[in-house]
Amino acid sequence: MVSVQDVLDRLKSQARPDQLKGMARYGMAVDRRLGVSVRDMRLLVRDIGTNHNLALNLWQTGIAEAQIVASMIADPAALTEEQMEDWVQDVDSWDVCDQVCMNLYDKSPLAWKKIYDWSEREEEFVRRTAFALAARLASHDRKADDSRFIELLSVVARGASDDRNMVKKAVNWALRSIRKRNRLLHEAAMSTAREIQRQDSRSARWIASRAIRELESEAVQSRIRK
């Protein structure tokens, strides 16, 4: 039986504290971080497998790498809305946010509901999680109808006025991911980008300019034509 201490000992044995300054320059919170690579975390997870109870206990340590490992070994079928709420309030770094969305949240049937819930919240990383999750679903939920993403574009447009760096980057990510699904959503995303461009917000203009530049690029247009 693998314990929390076993996982922490393994993580500490692979710690690279010399990497923390570089991580901080990329906007990662380093106060409770060891400096372990995602690759090493994934190798550790191979030896553990799915273990939801262990995931819950690892998350409580507050150590970034332990929380990322928790997202990798948690069971999406056992994930409750209460747990999602508990975890999202603890997130204080964009990489933990994105890893939790990628490894766990986007596999939950609660994912769509939480996008709408969290997009209305004021906390920076809660709101970032909403749009990071939207981006992940746009890339990986192949069963979702186009209508769900068209509706989601209105949420993206509302979030574009948030000038906080971690939020605006996730909004941009969500908009660009939705447009990649197909021609219909490409056109809908372009229309939304134009709408965002008209907002009286520096963040909105930043998001719109980057999205439109990419949407109008020859590479994207070539893929759409094909």
N, C-alpha and C positions, 0 to 999 in steps of 0.2 A: 504494500500500500504506500503510494507516494504521499508525502506530507508537505505542508507549506514550507517547512524548514528545508526539506530535501531540495525543493525547487529554488529557494533562495540561495542555498549553498551552491548549487550549480550555476545560478546566474552570477553570483559573486565571484566564482572561479573564472568566469569569462568577462568580468568587468574590465572596461577600458576607460578609466577616469580621465585619461589624456584626451579623450574624444569629446568631453563635455563642453569645452569652450566652443568647439566647432558646432556642436548641436545647438548651443545657445544662440550662435550667430544665425542659425536657420530658424530661429523663433521657437525652439522647443524649450519647455520648462525643464530645468536640470536640478532643482532643489532636492528632489527625491528620485534620482536617476543614477544608474550604475555605469552606463555606457556600453551596454551589450547590443550587438547588431541584431537586426531582425532575422538574418540568416541563422544565427546561433539560437535564437529563440525558437525558430521553426524546427531546428534539429532537436531541441529539448522536447518540444511538443510531440514529436514522433515517438518518443519513449514513454510518453504519458497517455496519449489517446484522449478520448472524450471523458471528462470527469467534472460534472457540473458542481458538485459540492466543493471540490478543490478549487474550482474557478471562483466561487463565491468567497472563499477564505483568502485566496491570493489577492483578490481585488481590495480587500480590506487593509492590506499592508500599505497601500498608498504609493508603493514603488512603481514607477512607470513601466518598467519591463515586466514586473509581476502582473500588472494590470493588462498589458498586451498579451501575455501568455494566457491569462484568464479568459480573454476574449477568444483565444484560439482553441481552448479546450472546453469551453462552455457548450452545453447542448441547446441548440435553438428551440427544440421542442419543449424544453423545460423552462425556457425564458418567460418570465411573467412581466406584466406591465409595471408592477411595483419594483422589480429588479432593474428594469430599464430606467425608471425614474431615479432610483438610488444611484446607479452608475453614472448617468449623464450629469448629475449634479457634482460629481467628484472630478470630472474631466477638467484638466487645466493646461493641456498641451495639444496642439493640432494633430500631432502624429498619433497620440493615444486615441483621440476622437476618430480619426480616419481608420485606424486599425480595428477599433470596436465596430464601426459601421461595416467594414469590409469582411471581418471574420465572423460576425455574429448578428448584428442588428438587421442587415439586409436579408437574412434568411428567416426572419420571424414574420408570421402573419400579422403582427402588430405594427410592422414597419411603416405602412402607409399612414396609419392613424397618428403615429408619433411624429411624422414629418409635419403634419398640420398642427399638432399640439405644440411642438417645440418651436416652430417658426413664429409663434405668437409670444414666446417667452422673451424676456429682456436679457437674461444672462448670455454673455458673449459665446461661451462654448456650447451652451445648450442650443442656441440658435445656429451655430456653426454645424452642430450635429444634424440638425434638421436638413440643411442643404447638402452636407456631405452624404447623408443617407439618400437624399433625392438623386444625387449624382450616381451613387452606386446602383440604385434600382434602375435608373435609366440605362446603365451599362449591362446589367445582369438579369433583370426580371423580364425574360422573354415572353412570359405569358400575359403580361399586362396589356390591356387595350390602349390604343393611341389616345383615346378620350381621357384616360387617367392622367396622361402626361400633359395633354392640352390644358386640363384643369389645373395641373400643378404649375404651369407657366404663370398663372396669375399669382401664385404664392411667391414664385421667383421674382416677379416684378415688384411685389410689395417689399421683399427683402433687399432689393437693390439700393435702397436709400440708406441702409445701415453703413456708416462710414468706418466701422471697426474692421481692422485688417483681416482678422480671422473669419469674419462673417462675409465680407465682400468677396474674398477669394473663393469661398465655398459656393456663394451664389453664382459667381462666374463659372465655376466648375459644373454646377448643376445645369445651367443654361446650355453650355457647350455639350454636355453629355446627352441631354434630351435631343438636341438637333442631330446627333449622330445616328439615331435609331432608323430613320427612313426619310423619304422625301417629304411626306406630309409634315412630320415633326420638324424637319429642317425649315420649312417655310413658316411654320408656326413660331419657331424659335427666333427666326429673323424678324417677324412681326413684333414679337415681344421685346427683342433687342432695340428696335426702333422706338417702341413705347418707353422703354427704360431711358433711352437717350434723351427724351424730352423732359425727364424729371429734373427738378432743380436741386441736384445733389452731386457733389464731386464724386462720390462713390458710384452713383448710377452712371455717370458719364464714363468713368474708368471701366466699369463692367461692359457697358454698351460698346465702347470703342474697340475693346479687345475681342468681344464676341463677333461684332460685325466684320472686323478685319479678318478673323478666321473663317467666318461663314462665307465671305465673299472671295476667299483665296482660291486660286486655280486648283490646288490639290483637293479642296473640299468640293468644288464645283465638278471636278472630274469624277469623284466618287459618286456624287449625286446623279450625274448623267449615266453612269454605268448601272 
